Amino acid sequence: MTEKMKILTISDSPLAPSGVGTQTNYMIQSLLKTGKYTFISIGGAIKHQDYKPIKTEEWGDDWLIIPVDGYGTPEQMRSLIRQEKPDALWFMTDPRFFGWLWEIEDEIRPLCPMIYYHVWDNLPYPHFNEPLYSSNDVIATISKVTDDVVRNVSQEVECIHIPHAVPEDLFIKMPEEVVANLRKDNLKEDKDKFICFWNNRNARRKQSGTLIYWWKTFLDRVGHDKAKLIMHTDVRDPYGQNLQAIIESLGLTNGEVVFSQEKLQTRDMASFYCMADVTVNISDAEGFGLSTLESLSCGTPIIVNMTGGLQEQVTDGEEWFGVGIEPCSKAIIGSQEIPYIYEDRISEEDFVNALEKMYNMSPEERSELGLKGREHVLNNYSFKLYAERWDELFQNVKEKHGSWDTRKNHSTWHLSEVK
C-alpha cells in the first residue's frame, strides 16, 4: 500500500467560519476522502478555549489540528517540521502574516517544498512582494486578479490558478414552494417584500455602515414598507462599526434592517440565500468574496463592486449574474508593509441604481439571473474540480520537488553576476 502524503498546513483554524478557515477545511476534507493524505493543521486567527491538539471524530489520526495564537512562530515551525517530517508545507492568507515564515525558508525548503495559497486584492502590481513570491516552490492563486499579479511580479515561481469553491450540493437552489414556506415561517408579514442579504464580517473594508446609509436612500425612493435588508454579522465586532447605533440614528427601527448574529450550519445559510432576492457585497477590497459565490450557487443573483475576485463572479465576460458596479474612485493607499495598492470605492448613486434595477425586475427575471449564476458556479467553481486540482497539485509537487530524502529542484545557493 502506498504511504500517505503528509501535509502540514498553516491558516485560520479550519474549524473557524472565516473564508480562509472554510476553504482550508474544504481542501483538507476533500483530499482526506481520497485516502492518499494525512494532515497536520496549525490553526490560528481565533481565540482558543485551550491549546490541546484536536482530532475530528470522522478522520481520527489522519487529521490533527494544533491551536495557536496568530499563525505560529519560527520556533514552533522548526519543531513541527523536524518532529513530523511533512512531505509539503501548505499555507494560506494575507502575506503580511507570513513574513516570519519566509525569513526561515532557507531552513524549511531544503527539507520540504513550500506551497502558498495566495490572495491579492488589486493592482498596481506589488513588486515589493517579489522576494516573498520567490521564497516558495509553488503559488496557487484564488482569483484571476491574484494570478495576473503573481505572473507579472515573479516569473520564476511556479503559479497555478485554483479559485475558491463551495459544495454545490449544500448551497443549492431550493424549490419555489420550499422558499415560499421559508419566507412565510421566517419573514412572516414581510414575506412578500424585496429581500436583500449581506453576509460578511462587520469590518471597515466591508463597508457595513455605508451599506445601511445607502439602504435608507434606496428605501426613500421605493418606500420603507417595500424592502428589508438582512445582515448576517456581528453587530458589535471590535473591528467594525456599531451597526445598531447606526440604524437607530437613521430611524430604521421598523424592520427595514435586521441582524442575524447566530452561527449557522451550511443548510441554514443556504436558506438565507434562497429567501433573498439579491445578495450584495460592496467591499472596497475583496480577494474573492465567498458569500457571493455561495449566493450564486443557491441561484440568487448578486450586486458587487467590480474589484478583486468579485468581478469574475458576477460575469463570465459575456453573461451577467447580477449587477457589477464599476468603482467611481481608485485611491492608492498603503502602509509600511504594503507601500501601495488600489482601494476601490463605488458611489451611492450607482449602488442605489443597482438595487432599483434588481427591485424592478420580475421574480422570474431574477430567477433566470440566479439560474445562470448557479450554472456559472458549476462550470467554473465546482467543488469537484477544486478537489481534483488540489490533488493534482500535491501529486505533482511530490513528483517534481520531492521531500526530505528525495528533495530536488531546490538549491540553497545561487550565482549572481556582479557588474
FENCOR-V283878 format. One record per residue. N is the residue number from 0. NEAR is the number of other C-alpha atoms within 12 Angstrom. Layout:
# FENCOR-V283878
n-><N/N>
near-><NEAR/NEAR>
This chain:
# FENCOR-V283878
n-><0/1/2/3/4/5/6/7/8/9/10/11/12/13/14/15/16/17/18/19/20/21/22/23/24/25/26/27/28/29/30/31/32/33/34/35/36/37/38/39/40/41/42/43/44/45/46/47/48/49/50/51/52/53/54/55/56/57/58/59/60/61/62/63/64/65/66/67/68/69/70/71/72/73/74/75/76/77/78/79/80/81/82/83/84/85/86/87/88/89/90/91/92/93/94/95/96/97/98/99/100/101/102/103/104/105/106/107/108/109/110/111/112/113/114/115/116/117/118/119/120/121/122/123/124/125/126/127/128/129/130/131/132/133/134/135/136/137/138/139/140/141/142/143/144/145/146/147/148/149/150/151/152/153/154/155/156/157/158/159/160/161/162/163/164/165/166/167/168/169/170/171/172/173/174/175/176/177/178/179/180/181/182/183/184/185/186/187/188/189/190/191/192/193/194/195/196/197/198/199/200/201/202/203/204/205/206/207/208/209/210/211/212/213/214/215/216/217/218/219/220/221/222/223/224/225/226/227/228/229/230/231/232/233/234/235/236/237/238/239/240/241/242/243/244/245/246/247/248/249/250/251/252/253/254/255/256/257/258/259/260/261/262/263/264/265/266/267/268/269/270/271/272/273/274/275/276/277/278/279/280/281/282/283/284/285/286/287/288/289/290/291/292/293/294/295/296/297/298/299/300/301/302/303/304/305/306/307/308/309/310/311/312/313/314/315/316/317/318/319/320/321/322/323/324/325/326/327/328/329/330/331/332/333/334/335/336/337/338/339/340/341/342/343/344/345/346/347/348/349/350/351/352/353/354/355/356/357/358/359/360/361/362/363/364/365/366/367/368/369/370/371/372/373/374/375/376/377/378/379/380/381/382/383/384/385/386/387/388/389/390/391/392/393/394/395/396/397/398/399/400/401/402/403/404/405/406/407/408/409/410/411/412/413/414/415/416/417/418>
near-><5/7/10/20/32/35/42/41/43/45/45/37/40/38/31/24/28/27/36/36/30/28/37/41/36/27/42/41/31/29/35/28/21/20/21/23/32/32/43/44/43/41/41/33/28/24/16/21/11/12/16/14/21/28/21/20/10/13/23/16/18/29/32/30/36/33/33/28/23/24/34/30/23/21/15/23/33/24/16/24/33/18/12/25/27/36/39/42/44/40/43/42/38/30/30/22/25/32/22/22/33/31/20/24/32/23/24/37/38/31/32/39/45/46/43/41/42/42/38/38/40/36/31/27/25/30/22/22/31/22/21/33/40/30/35/42/44/41/40/40/37/41/37/34/33/39/35/29/34/43/28/21/25/28/19/18/27/29/32/30/31/36/38/46/46/40/35/32/21/23/35/36/36/32/16/17/13/16/28/22/19/25/26/17/15/20/27/14/15/28/23/23/30/36/37/42/42/46/45/37/34/33/26/23/26/33/33/41/32/30/41/43/29/32/41/34/26/33/31/20/19/22/18/24/25/28/39/39/44/36/39/30/32/26/29/20/18/13/18/23/26/23/36/26/17/25/30/19/15/22/19/28/22/17/25/34/39/29/29/24/21/14/16/16/13/23/21/22/30/36/36/40/43/42/44/47/47/49/47/50/51/48/41/41/38/42/39/43/47/40/46/49/51/50/53/52/46/47/44/50/55/53/50/48/45/40/40/40/39/44/38/39/52/43/33/23/12/11/20/29/41/47/40/37/35/27/27/19/17/23/19/19/19/14/10/10/17/22/17/22/28/26/30/32/30/33/22/26/20/25/35/31/25/34/43/29/25/36/32/18/20/15/22/16/22/32/31/24/34/44/30/31/39/41/30/34/42/29/19/29/35/28/32/26/26/34/31/22/26/38/28/20/32/39/24/21/34/33/19/21/31/27/32/24/14/18/26/21/24/28/19/16/10/7/7/6/5/4/3>
